[in-house]
Amino acid sequence: MDPSSIYFKQITCPYCGTVISALRIKSRNYRIIKRDYDFGATYENNISPYIYEIVVCHGCGFAWNIDNEELLMPAHRQRLKPFLQRQKEDYNSEPRTVELGIFTYKLAIAQDVIRMVKSSALGKKYLHLAWIYRGLGNREEELRYLKAARDDYRESVSTEDLWHEQNGSEILATYMTAVLSHYIGDADTCRRWLSRVIFNHPEADQRPQVVKMARDLWSDIRDVDWRSSLGEIENLAKEQEEETKE
């Protein structure tokens, strides 16, 4: 790997305090060819930054996304302790294979399940793992993790407070539920959840790009301009609202 294309980011493990030097690839070395409705990108030469997103501490084995701040509660530490004692290898300082990137994501997901993180956080990891499999052309594993991501995004809408910016976005979680339902072939769920994004969502003004993407996806699926289906969209939104009240 060209030394000019990489750098090392110093980061402290939130579990044990070990200072880690994690290899990163400079963003200018990734060229996006296509971006999908679920925000997954196809990169030139299939060079994917996703395989470097997870840091694994060589001191204790804790795994987390390098771009996220992790605050570990005492209960989290207690649940993780017996698992982390078995992880001691350094996965951060050398260029990664795609297989190692997949391994680190699965390790982080396993630890997230153990410490019972929020559905929205777990869903994001499932989604990024699905993107890696998409780049490999492994449709079976891609669909497996897209479904897991869809289920967690849908769960987050009903169980988490997503209406404050620091907690995420309700309209984005709703959109992700819709688009991932489309990708896994669940057409009815896709249409119903798209309607919630398109028709008078309270966050629409704050997230206009999400609404636009929902309209574009609706048009692609229905093979019509979204405006011609406003009646159908409104009826689906009302049905969803009534189901929620019951």
Secondary structure, DSSP 8 states (H G I E B T S, - for coil): --GGGEEEEEEE-TTT--EEEEEEE-GGG--EEEE-TTS-EEEGGG--GGGGSEEE-TTT--EEETTS-----HHHHHHHHHHHTT-----SSS---HHHHHHHHHHHHHHHHHHT--HHHHHHHHHHHHHHHHHHT-HHHHHHHHHHHHHHHHHHHHHS--SSGGG--HHHHHHHHHHHHHHTT-HHHHHHHHHHHHTT-TTTTT-HHHHHHHHHHHHHHHTS-GGGGHHHHHHHHHHHHHHHH-
